[in-house]
């Protein structure tokens, strides 16, 4: 295992969809780190601010094929106006909601690299339980 490169990052352009259905390009970055093997982070630049969301890798993976998610993050497959497969990501917070779409092939490529780093089902091998407990109890 290559400890020098414990993460996978993918820059992509999402389309932020407003309430009228108009799509605006939005630069984003997906990141998977084997030190947090169950999670994926998505970072978005909104003006001068960087917004970061963290959610389950399985949620993103499941959302490629079936509607998935409870609470603040929902993900589901769709077809865009050009007939291409896209993955819809809906984020909700007390500050507002965002609906965006990503090209499904780009999401699949990112998840494929994450899977090569940490295979599904082996995530527990990458967690230091003692360290996690110390963080919780401190």
N, C-alpha and C positions, 0 to 999 in steps of 0.2 A: 504494500500500500504506500502511496506517495504522500508522506506527511508534509512535504513542501508545498503542496497545492491542495488544501483541504476544502476548497470551495469551487463552485461553478457560478459564473455570472453571465447573463445574457442581456444586452441592450436591445430594445425593440421600440418600435413606434406603435402605440395604441391609437385607437380612435375614441375620443371622449364624445359621448352622444348626449346632446342636450334634450330638454323636454319636448322640443319640436322635431327631433329626429336628425338634426344636423350634426355631423361628425367633425370634430376638430382634432388634428394630430396632437398627440401627447407623448413626449419622450419618457420612457420608463426603463427600469432595470430590474430583472429578476435575479435573485441570488439564493443559492442553496449552499449551506455550510454543514459539513459533516459533524461539527461540534454541536450543532442543534439539529439533529438528523430527522426530526419529524416536521420541521418547519421550512417554509419558503418565505422570503421577504420580497416585497415589490415596492420599489421606490419611484416616486413621480416628482418631477420638477413643476411646481406651479408658481410662476413668477420668480421671485427670489427665494422661495421656500421649497425645501425638500420634504415631501411627505412619505412616510414609510409605513407599510402595513405588513404584518406577519400573520400567516395562516398556515394550515396543515398542507404538507406536500400532497397527501392523499386527496384532499379537497380539490386541489388543482387538477390532479390526475383523473379523479372521478368526473369532474366537471367537463372534461373533454368529450365525454360520451353520454352522460346523464345529468339532469339538473341535480346540483349538490349544494349543501350548505345550510346552516342554521345561523340565526343571529345576524352578525354584522357583515358576513361575506357569503355571497351566493355566486355560483359559477355554473354555466350551462352551455351546451353546444348550440350553434346556430349557423345559418347561411347568410352571407351578406348580400347586398344588392347586386354584386357582380357574380354571384353564384359560388363564391369561395367559402370554405369552411372557416368559421371563426369561433372563438371562445369568448363568451360574454362574461364579464366580471362586474358584479355589482357590490359596491362598498357603501355601508351606512354607518354614520356616527352621529352623535348629538350636534355636530357642526354642519351636517349635510349629507348628501348622497352623491355618488358618482356611478355612472354606468359607462362602461368602456368595452371595446372589443379588441381582441388580439388575433392575429392570424394563427390558426390552430397548428399549422406545421411548425411555426416558430416555438410555440409552447411545447409541442411534442419533442422538438430537438433539445430544448432546455431540459425537459424531464428525462430524456434519454441520457444526457450527460450526468444528471443528478443520480440516476439509477446506476450508472457505471461507477460513481463515487461511493454510493451506499445503496446496496440492493434492498428493495422492499422486503421487509421481514427481518432485516439484520440491524435495524436502527439501534436497538438496545445495546448492541456491542460497542457503540460509539458514545455511550453516556457514562460518565463517571458519577455513579450514584452517591458516593460520599461527598463529592464536590457539590452536587445538586442539593443535597440535604443541608450542607453548610450554608449555601446561599439562601435557602428557604428559612432556616432557623436564625440567621443573623439579622 
